[in-house]
Amino acid sequence: MSIRLVAIDLYRLIKEVETLEKKIEKAPFDKKEALKDQLRRLKTERDRMRRMLEGKKDSL
């Protein structure tokens, strides 16, 4: 995967995390756990993409 595609995917994940965090703030208590689980998975994927991008930049 090229650096550009990784960066685009990382940007998308960052925006999704921000959106979900705002959604969690406004969500009713009974929905928060499911949303927090989804947020945890998104953050893991975001961090993985960030490390991938850093690795690609280091190899240049």
C-alpha positions in Angstrom: 0.0 0.0 0.0 1.4 3.4 -0.9 2.1 6.1 1.6 -0.7 8.2 0.2 -3.3 5.5 0.6 -2.2 4.8 4.1 -2.4 8.5 4.9 -5.9 8.8 3.4 -7.0 5.8 5.4 -5.5 7.2 8.6 -7.2 10.5 8.1 -10.6 8.7 7.6 -10.0 6.7 10.8 -9.1 9.9 12.8 -12.3 11.5 11.7 -14.4 8.4 12.5 -12.9 8.3 16.0 -13.7 12.0 16.6 -17.3 11.5 15.3 -17.8 8.4 17.5 -16.4 10.1 20.6 -18.9 12.9 20.1 -21.7 10.4 19.6 -20.7 8.6 22.8 -21.0 11.9 24.8 -24.6 12.3 23.6 -25.7 8.6 23.7 -28.0 7.2 26.4 -26.3 5.2 29.1 -27.5 1.8 27.7 -25.9 2.4 24.3 -22.6 3.7 25.5 -20.9 0.3 26.1 -21.5 -0.9 22.6 -20.2 2.4 21.2 -17.2 2.3 23.5 -16.4 -1.1 22.2 -16.6 0.1 18.6 -14.4 3.1 19.6 -11.8 0.8 21.0 -11.6 -1.2 17.8 -11.4 2.0 15.7 -8.6 3.4 17.9 -6.7 0.2 17.5 -7.0 0.3 13.7 -6.1 4.0 13.7 -3.0 3.3 15.8 -2.0 0.4 13.4 -2.3 2.7 10.4 -0.3 5.4 12.2 2.5 3.0 12.9 2.3 1.7 9.3 2.6 5.3 8.0 5.6 6.0 10.3 7.3 2.8 9.1 6.8 3.8 5.5 8.2 7.3 6.1 11.2 5.9 7.9 12.0 3.6 5.0 12.3 6.5 2.5 
